[in-house]
Amino acid sequence: MNFYIYNTMSRKKEKFIPICMGKVGIYTCGPTVYNYAHIGNLRTYIFEDLLKKSLEYDSYRVKHVMNVTDVGHLQSDADTGEDKMQIGAERENKTVWEIAKFYEDAFFKDCKKLNIRRPDVVCRATDHIQDMINLIKILEKKGYTYVSNGNVYYSIDKFKDYNKLAHLSMEELEAGSRVEVDKNKKNPLDFVLWFTNSKFKNQVMQWDSPWGRGFPGWHIECSAMSLKYLGDRIDIHCGGVDHIPVHHTNEIAQSEAAVGHKCVNYWMHGEFLVTNAGKMSKSSGEFLTLSKLEEKGFSPLDYRYFCLQSRYRKQLIFNYDALQQAHLSYNKLKEKIASIISTVDESERADENLIDSYKSKFMEQICDDLNMPNAFTVLFEVMKDDELTNREKKILIESFDTVFSLDLLKYDDKQNLRGIDEDEVNRLITERKEARDNKNWSKADEIRDKLSDMGIEILDSKSGTTWRVKR
């Protein structure tokens, strides 16, 4: 089946054509590990996880590479502001190395809770300094750089169509990136490849280079590592929409200048998570983390389910009322699935043609630029289809959940069984069945009411009767 994705470069939905048949190389911009990831950041990583798993559902072999920025990222994407790693170190009275390790671990713990699969390659910037130096040397040899006040700058005037990804005029790019005056730049949009004379006199993370002892600019990191692990022709590059006007624009300028041709075939960007106060960001002070949602009584998968109810290219409005609705819907969905799989008879029919028909319908939606809301519609159709056996439904739900990754077949109600005598419940259900078989409806209703008073809900279906603790 054809896979369609929205390409930021063309501003169109395009048929995906891989560079190598059956294989996909994906590069995603990872975290800057100076603080916890906020839930807006995590929405982007959920989208990228869905992309990878949807491609795999369509039988592609995916190689996913993600960087970890542990050096070089200043507060502004345009080389201004304070050093983010130093901010974290001063805030917590730790070394920058300790900060990087702590928040990298915290990030991957959050990802695990959200069922975001770890990338095939996780590459830290500090482990690839020589790769960045080598790339800068290539750009220098080709005439794309200049040295000013000890720093190595990329000259955007040397690169044709610098603004082709952002689709903005040079004036709009300059205004949007909040560029501060830097008398060392020939063009305000030029950016630093290597700092040897920054305002951070006591910069801890420094390395020797042909231009002096210093540290890399942020943008060169992703170019160096994507080229190293995926080569000079990459299928898909992802990130948040905030990366479009500066970071990814600069990546394109660096990478294409170095190799002499287009490097990335498809650019995909996830939209912002917004609140009443606007876009969520760490610079605004207060920001929501996954642990804060857990403190409010929500599970990480409540949040994943919340994100999956919207298209990744659409801004998603977050508030606790909306998350509560997602929580209730998600639990109701899992309860319905639990009632289905609890009555599965493994000797039931499993018609491959029926199963494949629904898998095809599901694939049609996820292959349509990750249309998750419509993919859920297919799931609900499966659950309501009386022509399917429960065994067929279980097979399909399990199949769809390889993409959703919501643990749909895992339902643990043990925490709600405290004080419940399961033997007594099962005895009453058997007694009720006998009453129904004898058409003694009043006794059957009486037993149902008794069970209800005990906090038990009865679920009757063609396959039999099950029960659950009322919520």
N, C-alpha and C positions, 0 to 999 in steps of 0.2 A: 504494500500500500504506500502511496506517496505521502511524504511527510512535509508539511508546510510550516514555515516559521516566518515571523515578521522580522525583516532585516532593517535595522535602524539606518544603515547606510543608504538604502533605496527608499525608505519609508513605505515599503510595500510588503505584503505577505508573499513569500516566494516558495517555490518547490525546492526542497532541500536535495542537493546533489552532492554526495560526498566526494572527497578527493580520491579516496581509495574505496572501491566497492565493498560495502558491508562493514566499514570501519568509520569511526568518528573521533576526531581529536577536539577536545573542548578545553579551553583555558578560562578560568574564572578568577577574578580579582578577590583575594582573600582579605582577612582582617588585618588592621593595624593594631598590634597587641599591646596597647597602653592602658586599656580599660575593658570592661565587659562589653560584649556586643549588645546593642539594644534590640528590641523586637522588630524595629524597622529594618535593621541590618539583617536580622534572621529571616525576615520575609524574602529577601533576595536569595539567600542560601537555600530556602525551601523551594523557590522557583527553579533554581539551577539543579537541585536534586530531582525535581519532577521532570525536567528536560532530559537528564541523563537516563532516568528510569523509563521514560516514554520511548526514547530511542532504543533502549534495550528491549522493550516490549515489542518494538517493530523489528527485532532481530539484528540490530546493529551491535557491533562490539565497540564499546566506548572506552577511550583513554581520557581520563579527566585529570587535569593538572591545575593546582591552585597554589598561589604564593601566600606566604605569611610575611607581612611587612613588619620587621623588627628594627628598622633603622631608616632614617632619611625622610620620613613623612612629616612635613611641617603642618601647622594648623590650617593654612590655606593651601589648596591644591596648586596655587600659583607661586610657590616658593616663598611665601611670607608667613609671618606669625612665629609662634614658638615651636620647638621640637616636641612632637607628641610623646615620644618615649621619655624625654627628659621631664616633661610635665608629670607623667605617671610616676617617675622615680622620686621626684621632689614631693609629690602629693603623699606618697606612702613611705618615704624615708627608706627606700630600697635602691639597689643598683638597677641600671637599665636592663641588665641581663636577667635579674630576678623578676623584674616587671614583665619582660617579654615571655619568660617561661611560664609564669603564673597565669597570665591572661591568654596565652595560647592554649594551655591545658583547660582553662575555663571555657574557652570557645568550643573546643571539641567535646567537652562534657555537655554543653548545651545542644550541640549538633546530635549527639547520641540520644539525648532525651527526645529530640524532635524526629528521630528516625531518619536523619540526614546521613547518608552513607559517606564515609571518609573518602576523599579523592584518591585516585590511584597514585598520584605523586603530590606530595606536600613539600614545597620548596621554600626555605627561609631565605630572606634577602642576605642575611649575614653569612650564609654558607656559599654565596655566589658572587662575592665581590670581584673576583678575578674575571668572571664572565662579563660583568658590567664594564670593567676596565677594558677588556678586549673589544667590546662593542663600541665603546666611546672612541677607541683608537681607530676603528674602521670608519666611524663618522668623521673623525678628525682628518683622516687620510683623504676622504672624499670631499672635504671642504665644507662640511655642514656645521662646523663648530668655530668658536673663537674663545680666547681667554681674556678675561677682564677682572682686574683686582684679585687675581689668583684663582678665580672660579672658571670652570669650563661651561660655556653656554651653547645651547643649540640655537642656530639662526633660522627662524621659521621662514624668513624671506627666501631662503635657498630651496624651500620645498614647495612644489606646486600643489595647489588645492588643499592647503592646510586646513581649511574650514569645511571640508567635504562631509565629514561625519555629523557635525553639529548643525549644518545647514543654516549657519548664521553668518552675518557680515563680520569683518574683522573688528569693526567698532562694537558690534553686539557681543562678540566673544570677549573683548577687553572689558566691557562693562559688566558682563555676567560673571567674569572670574574675579572681580573685585581686586584688580591688579593695583598694588601699591607702587609708587614711584621707585624705581631702582636705576640710579644713574649709571650703573655698570652695564645695563642692557642696551643694545642697539635698537631693539624693538620691544615695546612693553610686554609682548606675548612670548618673547624668547624665554627659555627656561633652563635651569641649571642641570647639567649632567653630573658634575662633580664639584663638591664644595672643598676648597682648601683654605678659604678665608671667609668663613661665615661669621655671623655675630655671636655665635656660641663658642667663646674662647676656650671653655673648659669641656668641650665635647668629648665624652668618654669613648664613644665608638668611632674610631678612626683607623685608617689603613694607609699604607704607602701606595703611591701611584706615580705614573710618569709626570703628573702635574703637581705633585706635592702630597704631603700627608693630609688626608681628609676623609670624606664620606660621600656616598652617591646621592644624587637626587632621587626623588620617589619614582618618577616616571620611567627612568632607565631600568628599574628593577624588573618590571613586568615584561618589557621587551626582551631583556637578556634571558629571562627564565622561560618565557614562552618559546623563544627560538631554540633554546637548548633542549627542551623536552618534547616539543612537537614539530620542530623543524620550521622552515621558512614558508610553509603553506599550511595554514590551520583552518579547520572547518568552521568552528564556532568560537567566538569570544564573548563572554558574558560579564555583566556587572549591573550596578544600579544606574538609574538615569542621571544621577549627579556626576557620573564619570564621563558623560558624553562630551561636554564642552571643553574640558581641560585634560584630564588624565588619559582618556582613550584617544582624544585628538592628538595628544603628544606621543602616545605610543605608536600610532599610525605613522607619524612623521619620522620617528626614530627608526622603526623597523623597516619601513619601505625604503627609506634613504639608504639603510645599510645593505639590504639584499637586492634592491633595484627593481622590485615588483610588488604587487599586492600580496600581503601576507595572510589576511583573514577574509574568508568568503562571506561569513554571516556574523553580524553584530547583533546581540540580543540584550535588552536592558529591562530590568524590573522596575516598576513604578514605586513611588513613595508610599509608606504607611503614614497617614496623617491623623492628627488629633485636632481638637478645637483650637489648639494653640498653633497649629501649622505642622510643617514637616518635623518628624522626630529627629533629633540630633544630639550628640554629646555636648557640643559647644553651647547649647542652650541651658546647660546646667542639669536640671532634672530630666532623667530619661528612664524609660521602662525596660527592665531586664526580664529574662525568663524567670529568674528566681523570684522577682516581685510578683509575677502572675501566680506562681506556685504558692507564695505566701497568702494570696487572696483566695486560695482554694481551687485554683484551676490547674489542670494537668498540662504539660507541654503539648500533648496531642490535641487538647482542646484548641490550642492556638494554631497548630498545623491545620486542623479541620477548618478553623475560622479563615485562614489564608486561602485554603483550597476552594472556598465558596465564591471567589472572585477571580477574574482573569489577571494574569501577572502584569499585563500592560495597563491596568486600570488602577488609579489611586484607590487605596483602601482606607476607609475611615475607621479608626479604632476608638472604642470606648468600652467600658466594662459591661454596659447593658448589651451591646452587640456580642461581646465575648460570652456573656452568660447565655444568650440565645444559642450561640454555637455549641456551648457546653451541653445544653439540654438536648439539642438536635443530635449531637454526636452520641450521647449516651442512649437516646431513644433508638438511634440506628443500631448501635451495638446490641441493645437488648433484643431488637427484632431479629437480628442475625443470630444471636444466641438461641432464640426460640426455634429458629430454622435448623441450626446444626445439632441441637440437642435431640432432634427426632430423626436424624439421618440414618437411614438403613443402608449399609454398604452393599447390600444385595439389590438395591434399587437400580433402575435404569440410569445409564449415563450415556446418552445419545451424543456421539461426537459431532454430528451435523448440527444439532441444536446448540451445543456448546460453542462450536466454531462460529455459528451465526451471531451469537451475542458477543463473542470476542471481537469479531469483525466490526460490530457496531461500536463497541468500546474503543477500538483502535482508531476508528474513523474520527472520533472526537478528540482523542489525545494527539492525533496526527494533524489536527487542525489548530496549529499554534497553541497547543496545550490547553484545549478548552475543557478545563476541569469541571465547571458547573454542568456542562452537557454530559460529561463522563459520569457524573453522579446520577444524572437522569437515567442513564442506561443501567446503572446499579439498581436504582429503585424499580425499574421495569422488570429486572430479573427477580427481585424479591416478591413482586406482586403477581408474577406470571404463574397462573394455576396449572398451566400445561407442563411446567418444569417440575421434576422431582426435587425433593430437598437435597438429594445428593448432587444433582446437576447445579443447583443454586450454590451449594457450598464450593464446588469446583470453580465456578465463575467468580464468586466473591473472593476466593483465595487468589485467583488469577489477577483480578482488578487491583487487589491490595498490594501487589508487587509494585504498582505505581503510586497508589494513594499513600501506602506505608502508614496506615492508621491502626494497625493491629486489630483489624475488624473481626478476626476470628478468636481473639482473646477476650474473654469476658469473665472476670473474677468477681463474683458477688459474695465472696466469703465474709467480707467485712460487714455485710448487711445481715449475716445469718446469726449474729449474736442473739441468744435468747430464743432462737427458733428451734423447735424440736422437729428435725427433718423426718424422722420416722413417723411421727404423729401426722405431719403434713401428707406424707405419702400414703398413710393408712386412710386418711379422710378422702384423698383423691380417688383411691381404689373404691371406697364406699360410695362416693358420688357417681363413679362410673357404673357401678352395679345399679344404683337408683335410676340412672338415665337409661340403662339397658332395659330396665323393667318399667320404663315410662313413668316412674314416680318423680315427676317434675318438682313437686313441692319439697320433697326431701333433698333432691339435688340442689335446689336453690338455697335451702336451709344450710347445707354443707358449704356452699359457695360463700354465703354470708358469714359463716363461722370462720372460714379461712380468711376472708377479708378482714374480719376483726382481729385476726392474728397477724395482719400485715402481709398477707399472701395474695397475689394476683394470679388467677387461673387463665391459661391461654389454651383455648381449644382450636384444633386444626384437623385437617383430614388425616394427618399422620398420628394423631393422638393428642393427649393433654399434657402440658407442661406447666410449671409454675415458676414464679419469681417473687422476690421481695419487693413490695411496693415502695416507690420513691416518693 
